[in-house]
């Protein structure tokens, strides 16, 4: 059996009473949660000295919510595990708590939140724990409802543990379909233990991605992967337009130039062919 928790049992079962108690006793686990939560809030780029209303997705026992409280923000937490929420209540966290399945969507009014964070929860939605579960549909339902309840211009930051590149593609494609732009920020990409994945989603159009930690400033581009260009490409394909820089796009552009009477090179089998890049 896989060592990944999401392969062992559904989250509401895996995070039962015993597992939930670990979050109040395991100091190392608490320290890791604290560091990841602080990084997620940093990536939200919230206005300074201004309290915001944040939704904590998969809030668990409220450890990430405490980070929000310490920074002066108000928060609402959603989790599928009643045991985890029970521990959060015992710890008397200051956020409002809601028992719910993220894959069924969020029940909040439009523009209710100024941002969203999620720590170690997103990968659970990629599993089909019941026969009726379709991961792609559940992810789209979740992202579309999240997009609706976020104020325009706000961000959502997910720290998660992708199993493989196909899982990253599944998650990002459904986020794009729901209306988000953004990309993946990978902190400490060259470290096996410290490497962390953060999916940064934006609601107000494409914005520059934050710089990844643990990389040289000249090397951070490969560790900040945007998917807004792919989203625009998909829109063009749906509209019946040739993708920019494709062979068909180039041929159409050349034909327009000919109709305008401009000097244009003849078409050939090399038209639109990608040139090999050389590193000297």
TORZA-221872 format. One record per residue (C-alpha): y, x, z; residue in three letters; residue number from 0. Coordinates in steps of 0.5 Angstrom, whole numbers. Each point is the difference from the previous one (the first is absolute). Layout:
<rs>
+-------+-------+-------+---------+-----+
!     Y !     X !     Z ! residuo ! num !
+-------+-------+-------+---------+-----+
!     Y !     X !     Z !     Ala ! NUM !
...
+-------+-------+-------+---------+-----+
</rs>
This chain:
<rs>
+-------+-------+-------+---------+-----+
!     Y !     X !     Z ! residuo ! num !
+-------+-------+-------+---------+-----+
!     0 !     0 !     0 !     Unk !   0 !
!     7 !     2 !    -2 !     Unk !   1 !
!     4 !     3 !     6 !     Unk !   2 !
!     6 !    -4 !    -2 !     Unk !   3 !
!     2 !    -6 !     5 !     Unk !   4 !
!     1 !    -5 !    -6 !     Unk !   5 !
!    -7 !     1 !    -2 !     Unk !   6 !
!    -3 !    -1 !     6 !     Unk !   7 !
!     2 !    -7 !     2 !     Unk !   8 !
!     6 !    -5 !    -2 !     Unk !   9 !
!     6 !     2 !     4 !     Unk !  10 !
!     0 !    -6 !     5 !     Unk !  11 !
!    -7 !     2 !     2 !     Unk !  12 !
!     1 !     8 !     0 !     Unk !  13 !
!     6 !     0 !     4 !     Unk !  14 !
!    -3 !    -4 !     6 !     Unk !  15 !
!     1 !     0 !     7 !     Unk !  16 !
!    -3 !     7 !     1 !     Unk !  17 !
!     3 !     3 !    -6 !     Unk !  18 !
!     7 !    -3 !     2 !     Unk !  19 !
!     0 !     3 !     7 !     Unk !  20 !
!    -1 !     7 !    -3 !     Unk !  21 !
!     7 !    -1 !    -3 !     Unk !  22 !
!     3 !     0 !     7 !     Unk !  23 !
!    -5 !     6 !     3 !     Unk !  24 !
!     0 !     5 !    -6 !     Unk !  25 !
!     6 !     4 !     1 !     Unk !  26 !
!    -1 !     4 !    -7 !     Unk !  27 !
!    -1 !    -7 !    -4 !     Unk !  28 !
!     7 !    -2 !     4 !     Unk !  29 !
!     3 !     7 !    -2 !     Unk !  30 !
!    -2 !    -1 !    -8 !     Unk !  31 !
!     2 !    -7 !     0 !     Unk !  32 !
!     7 !     2 !     3 !     Unk !  33 !
!     1 !     5 !    -5 !     Unk !  34 !
!    -2 !    -4 !    -6 !     Unk !  35 !
!     4 !    -6 !     2 !     Unk !  36 !
!     7 !     5 !     1 !     Unk !  37 !
!    -2 !     2 !    -7 !     Unk !  38 !
!     0 !    -7 !    -3 !     Unk !  39 !
!     6 !    -2 !     3 !     Unk !  40 !
!     4 !     6 !    -2 !     Unk !  41 !
!    -3 !    -2 !    -7 !     Unk !  42 !
!     3 !    -7 !     0 !     Unk !  43 !
!     7 !     4 !     0 !     Unk !  44 !
!     3 !    -6 !     5 !     Unk !  45 !
!     8 !     0 !     1 !     Unk !  46 !
!     2 !     4 !     6 !     Unk !  47 !
!     2 !    -3 !     7 !     Unk !  48 !
!    -2 !    -7 !    -3 !     Unk !  49 !
!    -6 !    -4 !     3 !     Unk !  50 !
!    -5 !    -3 !    -5 !     Unk !  51 !
!    -5 !    -5 !     0 !     Unk !  52 !
!    -7 !     4 !    -3 !     Unk !  53 !
!    -6 !    -3 !    -1 !     Unk !  54 !
!    -6 !     4 !     2 !     Unk !  55 !
!    -6 !    -1 !    -4 !     Unk !  56 !
!    -7 !     1 !     4 !     Unk !  57 !
!     4 !     1 !     6 !     Unk !  58 !
!    -6 !     1 !     4 !     Unk !  59 !
!     1 !     1 !     8 !     Unk !  60 !
!     8 !     1 !    -2 !     Unk !  61 !
!     0 !     8 !     0 !     Unk !  62 !
!     4 !     0 !    -6 !     Unk !  63 !
!     4 !    -6 !     2 !     Unk !  64 !
!     2 !     5 !     6 !     Unk !  65 !
!     3 !     5 !    -4 !     Unk !  66 !
!     4 !    -6 !    -3 !     Unk !  67 !
!     3 !    -2 !     6 !     Unk !  68 !
!     2 !     7 !     3 !     Unk !  69 !
!     4 !     0 !    -7 !     Unk !  70 !
!     4 !    -6 !     2 !     Unk !  71 !
!    -4 !    -5 !    -5 !     Unk !  72 !
!    -3 !    -7 !     1 !     Unk !  73 !
!    -7 !    -1 !    -3 !     Unk !  74 !
!    -5 !    -5 !    -1 !     Unk !  75 !
!    -7 !     3 !    -1 !     Unk !  76 !
!    -6 !    -3 !    -4 !     Unk !  77 !
!    -7 !     1 !     1 !     Unk !  78 !
!    -7 !    -3 !    -1 !     Unk !  79 !
!    -3 !     3 !     6 !     Unk !  80 !
!     1 !    -5 !     6 !     Unk !  81 !
!    -3 !     6 !     5 !     Unk !  82 !
!     5 !     5 !    -2 !     Unk !  83 !
!     6 !    -6 !     0 !     Unk !  84 !
!    -3 !    -1 !     7 !     Unk !  85 !
!     1 !     7 !     2 !     Unk !  86 !
!     7 !     0 !    -3 !     Unk !  87 !
!     2 !    -6 !     5 !     Unk !  88 !
!    -3 !     4 !     6 !     Unk !  89 !
!     4 !     6 !    -2 !     Unk !  90 !
!     6 !    -5 !     0 !     Unk !  91 !
!     3 !     2 !    -6 !     Unk !  92 !
!     6 !    -3 !    -2 !     Unk !  93 !
!    -1 !    -2 !    -7 !     Unk !  94 !
!    -3 !    -7 !    -2 !     Unk !  95 !
!    -7 !     0 !    -2 !     Unk !  96 !
!    -4 !    -4 !    -5 !     Unk !  97 !
!    -7 !    -1 !    -1 !     Unk !  98 !
!    -1 !     0 !    -8 !     Unk !  99 !
!    -4 !     3 !    -6 !     Unk ! 100 !
!     5 !     4 !    -4 !     Unk ! 101 !
!    -5 !    -2 !    -7 !     Unk ! 102 !
!     2 !    -7 !     1 !     Unk ! 103 !
!     8 !     1 !     0 !     Unk ! 104 !
!     5 !     0 !     5 !     Unk ! 105 !
!     3 !    -6 !     2 !     Unk ! 106 !
!     8 !     2 !     1 !     Unk ! 107 !
!     6 !    -3 !    -3 !     Unk ! 108 !
!     3 !     4 !    -6 !     Unk ! 109 !
!     4 !     6 !     2 !     Unk ! 110 !
!    -2 !     0 !     7 !     Unk ! 111 !
!    -1 !     7 !     1 !     Unk ! 112 !
!     4 !     6 !    -1 !     Unk ! 113 !
!    -6 !     5 !    -1 !     Unk ! 114 !
!    -7 !     0 !     1 !     Unk ! 115 !
!    -5 !     6 !     3 !     Unk ! 116 !
!    -7 !     0 !     0 !     Unk ! 117 !
!    -5 !     6 !     3 !     Unk ! 118 !
!    -7 !     1 !    -2 !     Unk ! 119 !
!    -1 !    -8 !    -2 !     Unk ! 120 !
!     1 !     0 !    -8 !     Unk ! 121 !
!    -7 !     3 !    -2 !     Unk ! 122 !
!    -3 !    -6 !     4 !     Unk ! 123 !
!     2 !    -5 !    -5 !     Unk ! 124 !
!    -4 !     4 !    -6 !     Unk ! 125 !
!    -6 !    -3 !     3 !     Unk ! 126 !
!    -4 !    -6 !    -1 !     Unk ! 127 !
!    -2 !    -2 !     7 !     Unk ! 128 !
!    -2 !    -7 !    -3 !     Unk ! 129 !
!    -3 !    -3 !    -6 !     Unk ! 130 !
!     6 !    -4 !    -2 !     Unk ! 131 !
!     4 !     7 !     1 !     Unk ! 132 !
!     3 !     3 !    -6 !     Unk ! 133 !
!     4 !     6 !     2 !     Unk ! 134 !
!     5 !     0 !    -6 !     Unk ! 135 !
!     2 !    -7 !     1 !     Unk ! 136 !
!     0 !     1 !     8 !     Unk ! 137 !
!     5 !     6 !    -1 !     Unk ! 138 !
!     4 !    -4 !    -5 !     Unk ! 139 !
!     1 !    -6 !     5 !     Unk ! 140 !
!     2 !     5 !     5 !     Unk ! 141 !
!     5 !     4 !    -4 !     Unk ! 142 !
!     3 !    -6 !    -3 !     Unk ! 143 !
!     1 !    -4 !     7 !     Unk ! 144 !
!     3 !     7 !     2 !     Unk ! 145 !
!     5 !     1 !    -5 !     Unk ! 146 !
!     2 !    -7 !     1 !     Unk ! 147 !
!     1 !     1 !     7 !     Unk ! 148 !
!     4 !     6 !     0 !     Unk ! 149 !
!     8 !     0 !    -1 !     Unk ! 150 !
!     2 !     3 !    -7 !     Unk ! 151 !
!     1 !     8 !     0 !     Unk ! 152 !
!    -5 !     1 !     6 !     Unk ! 153 !
!    -6 !     4 !     0 !     Unk ! 154 !
!    -7 !    -1 !     2 !     Unk ! 155 !
!    -4 !     7 !     2 !     Unk ! 156 !
!    -8 !     0 !     1 !     Unk ! 157 !
!    -3 !     6 !     3 !     Unk ! 158 !
!    -8 !    -1 !    -2 !     Unk ! 159 !
!    -6 !     4 !    -2 !     Unk ! 160 !
!    -2 !    -1 !    -7 !     Unk ! 161 !
!    -7 !     1 !    -1 !     Unk ! 162 !
!     1 !     2 !    -7 !     Unk ! 163 !
!     5 !     0 !    -6 !     Unk ! 164 !
!    -3 !    -7 !    -3 !     Unk ! 165 !
!     2 !    -3 !     7 !     Unk ! 166 !
!     7 !     3 !    -1 !     Unk ! 167 !
!     0 !    -3 !    -7 !     Unk ! 168 !
!    -2 !    -7 !     3 !     Unk ! 169 !
!     5 !     0 !     5 !     Unk ! 170 !
!     6 !     2 !    -4 !     Unk ! 171 !
!    -2 !    -4 !    -6 !     Unk ! 172 !
!     0 !    -6 !     5 !     Unk ! 173 !
!     7 !     2 !     3 !     Unk ! 174 !
!     3 !     1 !    -7 !     Unk ! 175 !
!    -2 !    -7 !    -2 !     Unk ! 176 !
!     3 !    -3 !     6 !     Unk ! 177 !
!     7 !     3 !    -2 !     Unk ! 178 !
!     0 !     6 !     4 !     Unk ! 179 !
!     2 !     7 !    -2 !     Unk ! 180 !
!    -1 !     7 !     3 !     Unk ! 181 !
!    -5 !     5 !     1 !     Unk ! 182 !
!    -5 !     4 !     4 !     Unk ! 183 !
!     3 !     6 !     4 !     Unk ! 184 !
!    -6 !     5 !     3 !     Unk ! 185 !
!     2 !     4 !     6 !     Unk ! 186 !
!    -3 !     7 !     1 !     Unk ! 187 !
!    -4 !    -1 !    -7 !     Unk ! 188 !
!    -3 !     7 !     1 !     Unk ! 189 !
!    -3 !    -2 !     7 !     Unk ! 190 !
!    -6 !    -3 !     1 !     Unk ! 191 !
!     1 !    -2 !     7 !     Unk ! 192 !
!     8 !    -2 !     0 !     Unk ! 193 !
!     0 !    -3 !    -7 !     Unk ! 194 !
!     3 !    -7 !     0 !     Unk ! 195 !
!     1 !    -5 !    -5 !     Unk ! 196 !
!     6 !    -5 !     0 !     Unk ! 197 !
!     1 !    -5 !    -5 !     Unk ! 198 !
!     7 !    -2 !     0 !     Unk ! 199 !
!     2 !    -7 !    -3 !     Unk ! 200 !
!     7 !    -2 !    -2 !     Unk ! 201 !
!     3 !    -7 !    -2 !     Unk ! 202 !
!     6 !     2 !    -3 !     Unk ! 203 !
!    -2 !     4 !    -6 !     Unk ! 204 !
!    -2 !     7 !    -1 !     Unk ! 205 !
!     3 !     5 !     5 !     Unk ! 206 !
!    -1 !     7 !     1 !     Unk ! 207 !
!    -6 !     1 !     4 !     Unk ! 208 !
!     0 !     4 !     7 !     Unk ! 209 !
!    -2 !     7 !     0 !     Unk ! 210 !
!    -7 !     2 !     2 !     Unk ! 211 !
!    -1 !     4 !     7 !     Unk ! 212 !
!    -3 !     7 !    -1 !     Unk ! 213 !
!     1 !     2 !    -7 !     Unk ! 214 !
!     5 !     4 !    -3 !     Unk ! 215 !
!     6 !    -3 !    -3 !     Unk ! 216 !
!    -1 !     2 !    -7 !     Unk ! 217 !
!    -7 !    -2 !     1 !     Unk ! 218 !
!     1 !    -7 !     3 !     Unk ! 219 !
!     0 !    -4 !    -7 !     Unk ! 220 !
!    -8 !     0 !    -1 !     Unk ! 221 !
!     0 !    -3 !     8 !     Unk ! 222 !
!     4 !    -6 !    -2 !     Unk ! 223 !
!    -3 !    -4 !    -5 !     Unk ! 224 !
!     4 !    -6 !    -2 !     Unk ! 225 !
!    -3 !    -6 !    -4 !     Unk ! 226 !
!     7 !    -3 !    -3 !     Unk ! 227 !
!    -1 !     3 !    -7 !     Unk ! 228 !
!    -7 !    -3 !     0 !     Unk ! 229 !
!     3 !    -7 !     2 !     Unk ! 230 !
!     5 !     0 !    -6 !     Unk ! 231 !
!    -6 !     2 !    -4 !     Unk ! 232 !
!    -4 !    -6 !     2 !     Unk ! 233 !
!     6 !    -4 !    -2 !     Unk ! 234 !
!     1 !     3 !    -6 !     Unk ! 235 !
!    -7 !    -1 !    -2 !     Unk ! 236 !
!     0 !    -8 !     2 !     Unk ! 237 !
!     6 !    -1 !    -4 !     Unk ! 238 !
!    -3 !     3 !    -6 !     Unk ! 239 !
!     4 !     6 !    -1 !     Unk ! 240 !
!    -3 !     7 !    -1 !     Unk ! 241 !
!     1 !     4 !     6 !     Unk ! 242 !
!     6 !     5 !     0 !     Unk ! 243 !
!    -2 !     7 !    -3 !     Unk ! 244 !
!    -7 !    -3 !    -3 !     Unk ! 245 !
!    -1 !     1 !    -7 !     Unk ! 246 !
!     1 !    -7 !    -2 !     Unk ! 247 !
!     7 !     1 !     4 !     Unk ! 248 !
!     2 !     6 !    -4 !     Unk ! 249 !
!    -2 !    -3 !    -7 !     Unk ! 250 !
!     4 !    -6 !     2 !     Unk ! 251 !
!     6 !     4 !     1 !     Unk ! 252 !
!    -1 !     4 !    -6 !     Unk ! 253 !
!     0 !    -6 !    -4 !     Unk ! 254 !
!     7 !    -3 !     3 !     Unk ! 255 !
!     3 !     7 !    -2 !     Unk ! 256 !
!    -2 !    -1 !    -7 !     Unk ! 257 !
!     3 !    -7 !     0 !     Unk ! 258 !
!     6 !     3 !     2 !     Unk ! 259 !
!     0 !     5 !    -5 !     Unk ! 260 !
!    -1 !     6 !     5 !     Unk ! 261 !
!    -4 !     6 !    -2 !     Unk ! 262 !
!    -7 !     0 !     3 !     Unk ! 263 !
!    -6 !     4 !    -1 !     Unk ! 264 !
!    -6 !    -2 !    -3 !     Unk ! 265 !
!    -6 !    -3 !     4 !     Unk ! 266 !
!    -6 !     4 !     0 !     Unk ! 267 !
!    -6 !     0 !     4 !     Unk ! 268 !
!     4 !     4 !     6 !     Unk ! 269 !
!     5 !    -5 !     1 !     Unk ! 270 !
!     0 !    -2 !     7 !     Unk ! 271 !
!    -6 !     5 !     2 !     Unk ! 272 !
!     1 !     3 !     7 !     Unk ! 273 !
!     2 !     7 !     0 !     Unk ! 274 !
!    -4 !     5 !     4 !     Unk ! 275 !
!     4 !     3 !     6 !     Unk ! 276 !
!     0 !     7 !     1 !     Unk ! 277 !
!     1 !     4 !     6 !     Unk ! 278 !
!     3 !     7 !    -1 !     Unk ! 279 !
+-------+-------+-------+---------+-----+
</rs>
